[in-house]
Amino acid sequence: MRQYTWSLKGIKYIAIWSVLLWTLFPIIYLFLTSVKPEALLLEVPPRFIFEPNFDQYKKMFLFSSIPDNVMNSLIVASVSTIASLILGTMLSFAFVNFKFRRKKTLLFLILLTRMFPPITTLIPVYMAVSKAGLSDTLTGLILPYTAFQIPLIVWILNDFMKQIPQELLEAAKMDGCSIWQMFTKIVVPLSTPGIIASGILAFIYNWNEMLFALTLTSFEAKTLPVALMAFTESEGMIQWASVAALGIITLLPVLVFFLLLNKFLVKGMMAGSVKG
């Protein structure tokens, strides 16, 4: 019986590590490609043991506009995520705690916007940004990104805030708390896991978004995903080493951000899925 238990446990570990390796292999191979000498890039079969060469990373940061693109992505992703969290949290609080006409209809309409493919709104957004004189500016990206993430945050926090006991809010009201005090001192602290979870998802989307960034920017406000496209072709050839190095640079901040806050993501999503 004991031997059977150990065998079953060994099979589980092998299965887990196999799935993990299968999942991480593209990232590992991307990094190996970024540090592989150019003479070995197209070698068949590919070589996995070689002397690493970090010249591509030096090229990215010393002889290109990549540092500016990194800063643009950080500003756009961070500001739009914070703005959408503030607005989405307030909206969720209003939908859960206030009574007004057509509340369910308005909530449905907000969530409905999340169901449309992003490309369907590309032309209207482009025209609005152009007429506002915000083309190729960080503000021209921050505003639509903020609007895109509000439905996601409302969707996550709406069910989350329903779990906060109404008796707690009524007791606070009887003690003289204003609506703003109830929101900032009770609802927001109790909803922190859900806020962080939705913030992580919004940040990752904003960081990786390319379609609107490609359409709404040209030079000054270019973000990392758009810069990545510029390295896919040069003089008729795909620059594999440059693309791989920039891919790692693009992936690294999101990976670190997720690893630091993943426990809040799991806690927030699980808490929001439990009723009663």
MODAFEN-V80172 format. One record per helix or strand of 3 or more residues. SS is the DSSP state (H for helix, E for strand). FROM is the first residue (numbers start at 1). TO is the last residue. If there is no record, write none. Layout:
SS,FROM,TO  SS,FROM,TO
This chain:
H,2,34  H,38,40  H,55,62  H,66,97  H,103,115  H,118,131  H,138,162  H,166,174  H,179,190  H,192,208  H,211,216  H,224,230  H,240,272
